[in-house]
Amino acid sequence: MTDKQDLLFELGTEELPPVALSRLSRALADEFTAGLQEASLDFTELKAFATPRRLAIMVSACDNRQADREVMRRGPAVKAAFDANGIPTKAAEGFARSCGTTVEQLSREKTDKGEGLAFNLQEHGKPAEELLPEIADRALNRLPIPKRMRWGDSDAQFVRPVHWLLFMQGNQIVHCNLLGVDAGQKTFGHRFHHPDAIIINGPDEYLDKLRAARVLADFAERKAQIRQQVTHAAEALNGSADVDDDLLDEVTALVEWPVPVTASFEDKYLAVPHEALIYTMKKNQKYFPVLSHEGRLMNHFITISNIESTNPDVIRDGNERVVRPRLADAMFFWQQDGKRKLEDHLESMKSVVFQQKLGSMYEKSERVAALSREIAQHIKGDEALAHRAGMLSRCDLMTETVGAFAEMQGIMGRHQALRDGEPE
């Protein structure tokens, strides 16, 4: 049994794309795992870590070297290895020399293609420190990066510029150069709270030293903490936070040290369909909206800051100032759309192509309306209302609100129809 040690690998970069961070982290773990397995280096566990400025993995109890193994080398066929008098040919002698032995020491093995010469060779395992640089390099090259970039005068290419490389086997540095950076034992904490270098003496120090430097390296831990912070902040407002996993993942990928900040906006904006306000808060600002216990949007939201500010009111005021124009736009579009009814858009639908061979959106609506009337007849519904619903079903595509917030398709139609006085 070979000796084992923990491994630590961390690539420090400029801020990574938040929507890609989880995917890059999983891919690095998968590729590193495949590399270790292919090199016959056993380990107990491999865990990935990711923040906006780093991709890292920690491998527990990894072999220090490959185990020795017996390898059979196959040589030329017996027919080619000996002449008619049974004397070894140059092919047989050359194969024996390459195996470091004599022809007499070679064995014969039967295969599907006939009998051939063979030699059982004792292959000594390589130290892990010789194998790890290639494993890491291949893992980085195989990451799912659609477009790599270059920086400075280096030929290295990655998703973002690379600033440091921490690579350790136990308390020893795995010496190599990857993406133009020499491996060492330095990492860096939070960009503002702890910008100085941190010396890591071994993998067991990594998480604690980063935590002390205001970095939560574990993506899952950071995500759970943000969920808890947002939940508690909303409860303090006597509401509940609107938290979806996609937004939570993106916010987790934007911060290293999450700090919740509660903010508000003017009540007047609540006159706008809440879906539009929620959409712009989530999509554009990465805020968590707050809902009442009845499920109605409240005039509060929660943002996650990446810094422990000595004056959080400045952060709050800044976010309120930024979101206000977004909400004002949504209100303007809603008010503009209120100047016309859904049916007023029917004529303009004739100029919008649904599909080249299937005509315009107006013709599509006519077909839907006819089908709706037919179905209503079979289920004893109101045929006239079913037909009208079909004709109006795509009119909201022409509204300014849907033009600004594409995900409001259909939703906007319902709000506008109710505002127009259409039967529910």
C-alpha positions in Angstrom: 0.0 0.0 0.0 1.4 3.3 -1.0 1.5 6.3 1.3 -1.3 8.8 0.9 -1.6 12.6 1.2 -4.3 15.2 0.6 -4.1 17.3 -2.6 -5.1 20.9 -3.0 -5.5 22.7 -6.3 -6.7 26.3 -6.7 -6.7 28.5 -9.8 -7.1 32.2 -9.0 -8.6 34.4 -11.7 -10.4 37.6 -12.5 -14.1 37.4 -11.7 -15.6 34.4 -13.6 -18.9 34.5 -15.4 -21.5 33.8 -12.7 -23.9 31.8 -14.9 -21.0 29.4 -15.8 -19.3 29.1 -12.4 -21.2 25.9 -11.2 -20.7 24.2 -14.6 -17.0 25.0 -14.6 -16.5 23.8 -11.0 -18.3 20.5 -11.7 -16.4 20.0 -14.9 -13.0 20.6 -13.2 -13.9 18.0 -10.5 -15.1 15.5 -13.1 -12.0 15.9 -15.3 -9.6 15.8 -12.3 -11.3 12.6 -11.1 -11.0 11.0 -14.5 -7.3 12.0 -14.7 -6.5 10.5 -11.3 -8.3 7.3 -12.1 -6.6 7.0 -15.5 -3.3 7.4 -13.7 -4.2 4.7 -11.2 -4.0 7.1 -8.2 -6.6 6.1 -5.7 -8.2 8.6 -3.4 -11.0 8.7 -0.8 -12.9 11.8 -1.8 -12.7 14.7 -4.2 -14.5 18.0 -3.4 -14.9 21.1 -5.5 -14.9 24.7 -4.4 -15.8 27.8 -6.4 -16.1 31.5 -5.8 -16.1 34.4 -8.4 -12.3 34.5 -8.2 -11.3 30.9 -7.9 -11.9 27.3 -9.0 -10.5 24.7 -6.5 -10.5 21.0 -5.7 -9.4 19.1 -2.6 -8.6 15.4 -2.9 -8.5 13.4 0.3 -6.0 10.6 0.9 -4.6 10.4 -2.6 -1.8 7.9 -3.5 1.7 9.4 -3.4 2.7 7.2 -6.3 1.3 4.6 -8.7 1.6 1.0 -7.6 4.1 -1.2 -9.4 2.5 -3.5 -12.0 3.3 -6.3 -14.3 2.8 -5.4 -18.0 2.8 -7.9 -20.8 4.5 -6.5 -24.0 3.6 -8.3 -27.2 6.3 -8.7 -29.9 6.4 -10.1 -33.4 4.7 -13.3 -34.6 6.7 -16.5 -34.1 6.8 -16.9 -37.9 8.5 -13.5 -38.3 10.7 -14.0 -35.2 12.6 -17.1 -36.4 13.9 -18.2 -39.7 13.5 -21.7 -41.2 16.3 -23.0 -39.1 14.9 -21.6 -35.9 17.4 -18.9 -35.6 16.1 -15.5 -34.2 15.6 -12.8 -36.7 16.4 -9.2 -36.3 12.8 -8.6 -35.3 13.0 -11.0 -32.4 16.4 -9.6 -31.3 15.2 -6.0 -31.5 12.1 -6.8 -29.4 14.3 -8.6 -26.8 16.6 -5.6 -26.6 13.7 -3.2 -26.1 12.6 -5.3 -23.2 16.0 -5.4 -21.7 16.4 -9.2 -22.0 17.4 -12.0 -24.4 15.4 -13.9 -27.0 15.7 -17.0 -24.8 13.9 -15.2 -21.9 10.9 -14.3 -24.1 7.6 -16.3 -23.8 5.1 -17.3 -26.4 1.5 -16.2 -26.3 -1.4 -17.4 -28.4 -3.7 -14.7 -29.8 -6.5 -14.5 -32.3 -3.9 -13.7 -35.0 -1.7 -16.7 -34.1 1.3 -17.3 -31.8 3.7 -14.4 -31.0 6.5 -13.5 -28.7 5.8 -11.7 -25.4 7.6 -10.5 -22.3 6.2 -9.8 -18.8 7.8 -6.6 -17.7 7.8 -5.2 -14.2 6.7 -1.5 -14.5 7.6 0.7 -11.6 4.9 3.3 -10.7 5.6 7.0 -11.1 5.4 9.4 -8.2 2.2 11.4 -8.1 4.2 14.7 -8.3 5.3 13.8 -11.8 1.7 12.9 -12.9 -0.3 15.7 -11.3 0.8 18.6 -13.5 -0.3 16.8 -16.7 -3.6 15.7 -15.0 -4.3 19.3 -14.0 -3.3 20.7 -17.4 -5.6 18.3 -19.2 -8.5 19.0 -16.9 -8.2 22.8 -17.5 -8.0 22.3 -21.2 -11.2 20.2 -21.2 -13.3 22.7 -19.4 -16.5 23.7 -21.2 -15.4 27.2 -22.2 -17.1 28.3 -25.5 -14.6 31.2 -26.1 -11.2 31.5 -24.4 -9.4 34.8 -24.0 -5.8 35.8 -23.9 -4.3 38.5 -21.7 -1.0 40.5 -21.6 1.7 39.1 -23.8 1.1 35.5 -22.8 -0.1 32.7 -25.1 -2.1 31.2 -22.3 -5.9 31.1 -22.9 -8.7 30.7 -20.3 -12.2 32.0 -19.6 -10.7 34.9 -17.6 -7.1 36.1 -16.9 -5.3 33.9 -14.3 -3.4 35.5 -11.4 -2.3 32.7 -9.2 -2.0 28.9 -8.9 -2.0 27.0 -5.6 -1.0 23.4 -6.0 0.0 21.2 -3.1 0.6 17.6 -2.3 0.5 17.4 1.5 2.8 20.3 2.6 4.8 20.2 -0.6 4.3 22.4 -3.7 3.5 20.5 -6.9 6.0 22.4 -9.1 4.6 23.2 -12.6 3.5 26.1 -14.8 -0.1 26.2 -15.9 -1.8 28.9 -18.0 1.4 31.0 -17.6 1.5 30.9 -13.8 4.0 29.0 -11.6 2.5 26.9 -8.9 3.0 28.0 -5.3 1.4 27.9 -1.9 -0.2 31.3 -1.9 -3.9 32.1 -2.2 -5.7 35.4 -1.8 -8.7 36.3 0.4 -11.5 38.8 -0.2 -10.6 41.5 -2.7 -11.3 44.3 -0.2 -11.4 42.7 3.2 -8.1 40.8 2.8 -6.2 41.6 -0.4 -2.9 40.4 0.8 -1.5 36.9 0.0 -2.2 34.0 2.4 0.4 31.2 2.8 -1.2 27.7 2.8 1.0 25.2 4.6 -1.2 22.2 3.8 -4.7 21.4 2.4 -6.2 21.1 5.9 -5.6 24.9 6.4 -7.3 26.0 3.2 -10.9 26.5 4.1 -10.3 28.0 7.6 -7.7 30.5 6.4 -10.0 31.6 3.5 -12.9 32.0 5.9 -10.7 34.2 8.2 -10.0 36.2 5.1 -13.7 36.7 4.4 -14.1 34.1 1.7 -16.6 31.2 1.8 -15.0 28.8 -0.7 -17.7 26.1 -0.6 -20.3 27.0 -3.1 -23.0 24.9 -1.5 -22.3 26.4 2.0 -22.4 29.9 0.5 -25.7 29.2 -1.3 -27.3 27.8 1.9 -26.1 30.8 3.9 -27.6 33.2 1.3 -30.9 31.3 1.3 -31.0 31.5 5.1 -30.0 35.2 5.1 -32.7 36.2 2.6 -35.4 34.1 4.4 -34.6 35.8 7.7 -34.5 39.3 6.2 -37.9 38.8 4.6 -39.4 37.4 7.8 -38.2 40.6 9.6 -40.4 42.5 7.1 -43.3 40.3 7.9 -43.1 38.7 4.5 -41.4 35.9 2.6 -38.7 36.0 0.0 -39.2 35.0 -3.6 -36.2 32.7 -4.0 -35.8 30.5 -7.1 -32.8 28.3 -7.6 -31.5 29.9 -10.8 -31.3 33.3 -9.2 -29.9 31.9 -6.0 -27.1 30.1 -8.0 -26.3 33.3 -9.9 -26.1 35.4 -6.7 -24.0 32.8 -5.0 -21.6 33.0 -8.0 -21.3 36.8 -7.6 -20.1 37.0 -4.0 -17.4 35.5 -1.8 -18.7 36.9 1.5 -22.5 37.3 1.4 -24.1 40.1 3.4 -27.9 40.8 3.1 -29.2 44.3 2.6 -32.9 45.1 2.8 -34.2 48.0 0.6 -37.5 49.4 -0.5 -39.2 51.3 -3.3 -42.2 53.6 -3.5 -45.7 52.1 -3.1 -46.9 53.7 -6.4 -45.0 51.1 -8.4 -47.2 48.4 -7.0 -49.9 49.5 -9.4 -47.9 47.8 -12.2 -48.5 44.1 -12.8 -46.3 42.4 -10.2 -44.8 40.0 -12.6 -43.1 42.8 -14.5 -41.7 44.3 -11.3 -40.5 40.8 -10.1 -39.0 40.1 -13.5 -36.9 43.3 -13.6 -35.8 42.9 -10.0 -34.6 39.3 -10.5 -33.4 39.4 -14.1 -31.8 42.9 -14.3 -30.8 43.6 -10.6 -30.4 40.1 -9.1 -32.6 41.1 -6.2 -34.9 38.9 -4.2 -38.5 40.3 -4.1 -40.5 40.1 -0.9 -44.0 38.8 -0.9 -46.8 39.2 1.7 -48.2 36.1 3.4 -51.1 36.4 0.8 -48.5 36.1 -2.0 -48.7 39.8 -3.1 -45.6 41.7 -3.9 -44.5 44.1 -1.2 -42.5 47.3 -1.8 -39.3 45.7 -0.4 -36.5 43.6 -1.9 -33.3 42.0 -0.6 -29.9 42.3 -2.2 -26.8 40.4 -1.3 -23.7 42.5 -1.0 -20.1 41.2 -1.3 -18.8 43.3 1.5 -19.3 44.0 5.2 -19.8 47.8 4.9 -19.3 50.0 7.9 -22.2 52.1 6.5 -24.8 49.7 5.0 -27.2 52.6 4.4 -24.9 53.7 1.5 -25.4 50.3 -0.1 -29.1 50.4 0.5 -29.5 53.9 -0.9 -27.4 52.9 -4.0 -29.5 49.9 -4.8 -32.8 51.8 -4.3 -31.5 54.5 -6.6 -30.6 51.9 -9.3 -33.8 50.0 -9.2 -36.1 53.1 -9.3 -35.5 53.8 -13.1 -36.2 50.1 -13.9 -39.6 50.3 -12.0 -40.4 53.6 -13.6 -39.9 52.1 -17.0 -42.2 49.3 -16.2 -44.8 51.8 -15.0 -44.4 53.9 -18.1 -44.9 50.9 -20.4 -48.0 49.8 -18.4 -49.5 53.3 -18.5 -48.8 53.6 -22.3 -50.4 50.2 -22.9 -53.5 51.3 -21.0 -54.2 53.9 -23.6 -55.3 51.2 -26.0 -57.3 48.0 -25.6 -56.1 44.6 -26.6 -58.5 44.5 -29.6 -56.9 47.7 -30.9 -53.8 45.6 -31.7 -55.6 43.2 -34.0 -54.9 45.1 -37.2 -51.1 45.4 -36.5 -51.0 41.6 -35.9 -51.5 41.2 -39.7 -48.0 42.5 -40.3 -46.3 40.1 -37.9 -45.2 36.8 -39.4 -46.0 33.7 -37.4 -44.3 31.3 -39.8 -43.4 31.8 -43.4 -45.8 29.1 -44.7 -48.4 29.6 -42.1 -49.1 33.3 -42.4 -49.3 36.1 -39.9 -50.0 36.2 -36.2 -53.5 37.5 -37.1 -54.1 34.4 -39.2 -52.8 32.2 -36.4 -55.2 33.9 -34.0 -58.1 33.3 -36.4 -57.3 29.5 -36.5 -57.1 29.4 -32.6 -60.3 31.3 -32.3 -62.1 28.9 -34.7 -60.8 25.9 -32.8 -61.8 27.5 -29.5 -65.4 28.1 -30.8 -65.5 24.4 -31.9 -64.3 23.1 -28.5 -66.7 25.4 -26.6 -69.6 23.9 -28.6 -68.6 20.4 -27.6 -68.3 21.3 -23.9 -71.3 23.6 -23.8 -69.2 26.7 -23.2 -69.8 30.2 -24.5 -68.8 30.0 -28.2 -68.7 33.8 -28.6 -66.4 34.4 -25.7 -64.2 31.4 -26.6 -63.8 32.9 -30.1 -63.0 36.3 -28.7 -60.4 34.9 -26.3 -58.7 33.2 -29.3 -58.6 36.4 -31.3 -57.2 38.4 -28.4 -54.8 35.7 -27.3 -51.7 37.1 -29.1 -52.5 40.8 -29.0 -50.3 41.4 -26.0 -47.2 40.7 -28.2 -47.8 44.2 -29.6 -47.7 45.9 -26.2 -44.8 48.0 -24.9 -44.6 46.0 -21.7 -44.0 42.7 -23.6 -41.6 44.5 -25.8 -39.5 45.4 -22.7 -40.2 42.2 -20.7 -40.5 39.3 -23.1 -41.4 36.8 -20.3 -44.6 38.8 -19.8 -46.2 37.2 -22.9 -49.6 35.9 -22.0 -49.3 37.2 -18.5 -49.6 40.8 -19.8 -52.5 39.7 -22.0 -54.5 38.6 -18.9 -53.7 41.9 -17.0 -54.6 44.0 -20.0 -57.8 42.0 -20.7 -59.0 42.5 -17.1 -58.1 46.2 -17.3 -60.2 46.4 -20.6 -63.1 44.9 -18.8 -63.1 41.6 -20.6 -65.1 38.8 -18.8 -62.8 36.6 -16.6 
